[in-house]
Amino acid sequence: MSSTPAETAPTSPTPVPGQAHEPQKPARPGKSTFRHWLLSGLIDERGTHQGPHGRKPERQHTWWQVMCLTGVDYFSTLGYQPAIAALAAGVVSPFATLVLVALTLLGALPVYRRVARESFKGSGSIAMLERLLPWWAGKLFVLVLLGFAATDFMITITLSAADATAHAIENPYTPEWFHGNQVGITLFLLALLGAVFLKGFREAIGIAVVLVAVYLALNVIVVATSIVEVFQHTTAIDDWWAALNTQHGNPLMVVGIALLVFPRLALGLSGFETGVAVMPQIKGRPDDDPEYPRGRIRGAGRLLTTAAIIMSCFLITSSFTTTLLIPQKEFQSGGSANGRALAYLAHEYLGNVFGSVYDLSTILILWFAGASAMAGLLNLVPRYLPRYGMAPQWARAVRPLVLVFTLIAFVITLVFQADVDAQGGAYATGVLVLITSASLAVTLSAWRKRQRKRTIAFAIVTTIFVYTTIANIFERPDGLRIASLFIIGIITISIVSRIGRSFQLRATSVTLDVTALDFVLEDAEEGEIRIISHEPDVDTTKEYEQKNKDERKFSHIPQRSRTIFIEVYRSDSSDFEEDLIVHGVVKHGYRVLQVKAGNVPNTIAAVLLEIRDVTGVVPTIYFEWTEGNPISNMFRFLITGVGEVAPVTREVLREAERDVKRRPAVHVS
């Protein structure tokens, strides 16, 4: 039996029609100091996230400054890309690099410029595909992409740390004990990265600008010096050309080999997904429309184009000079140029002092690239999994995720023994799958908007990236194996978490419109609010009359007591968190509360608690038992959002409200 307002709740503020309220969370005992520190930032449990890109930036920056933030990931690949290219393609490396540059400027760049226009809030191509592929198929596809994205970012962290270690070890001024301890030094760098994020890392664009400016300036000096060296000693060109003709005499053979091996150079395509992820950091125009900020979008386009052109110039010149000036044996494992081709040239032609400065700059930008990748992971995971109900609530907080990702980085480093070349395949796989998914997203977008020419162009780009991805996977399957482990882990955790969170309140807010508010306030004046759950399948006067008659008879509702029906119209059952809007209508002479949601029992529970909070009266709801096997009904609830509605509603209310006197009563007949 329900209680009066005086018995159940403190005086409530006057309700405002149409005002949204966040469901109140049950009071919890005091947390330990360590737990409080670990979960710091876990404040907002709505559909937003707490990652480094998750909050609105306090201060936005010009596009070229933000370009440096993405550049620590993109430009830092110069630390190892030329060496990996030379090792993979040999004397054909310059031609394979030209193919890569063409694909960058004519394929990846147009794709991501469109992604920036259609996903300007920093959600990237994954969010575009999420919108284009609804229900469970879309969620599953996103989980698979998250597995590849995790591979991309995690290998960025471990590979960058390993290459930073290689630069430190090969420097002539480093202590002798560095040699042979590559794994230990890499683990130390990873632990340092994790410690910085645990302490509280805020991306400093100012630091990124300095690092990128210094690093690019040093690379200009190294590349320019190397080009001068090549043309001063033309025998290097003659030797390279002779080797090319000896190994691949037919020019068509050279082109064919370049097309075949360029997928191994795909590391040079990294950075585009990060470029769109940091779009909220770009300063737009003062008159930008928040719904379509043209100034910010234009700045993102300049960012992507400028970064791609700069990187393309460095890729071509570095590939040319390193292939001609460095003996092939030095690129092999244990060689002086392995994973550090440009550093080799810096020491060789500019001396050890300048070379050491270059090494230090490379180590810093590689370490900062790992920080950028960590920030990307902390931005990506909370954006999707908790909102899907597919991760524990603590996955919204930064520090627990940092511990998890650091531990995974340790495992990857130990498995690959901090070998840069061995991790290249996994890195390329993650990068290529993300770019392929972005190409597919913009192709579908152009097709839906009936843009025939653009659809054909993007479809061709998608096909090329599909080939590149498949070729890379067949050539170096390690990336697929690692991505598969991430995918299996993500899906397993997602299923377990979704089941474990089945009885949680899912509404991020509940809004009663004016009519709905009038209904409940009118009944609250009599001290009783009686709600009858009704499935909106048959819309006839007889249906409502019979339902009202049966509930009054079997649930012993007094004939003079007023009742209100509640109906949940089902939407996408794969959604977990929703903003609920409750509409009040009169149907066939009966008052009805209508709400659209993907889940029935959790939605009803949230509406009941909202009615209690705005009226001060604890409502009572009446159900009839669901027909069918309880086990099959439970599976129906997990997949479709219906099933055993009455007992699940009661359990959700029990979890949400520990005080029995303030908990809405559930009657089943």
Order of alpha helices (4+ residues) and beta strands (2+ residues): alpha-beta-alpha-alpha-alpha-alpha-alpha-alpha-alpha-alpha-alpha-alpha-alpha-alpha-alpha-alpha-alpha-alpha-alpha-alpha-beta-alpha-beta-alpha-beta-beta-beta-alpha-beta-alpha-alpha-beta
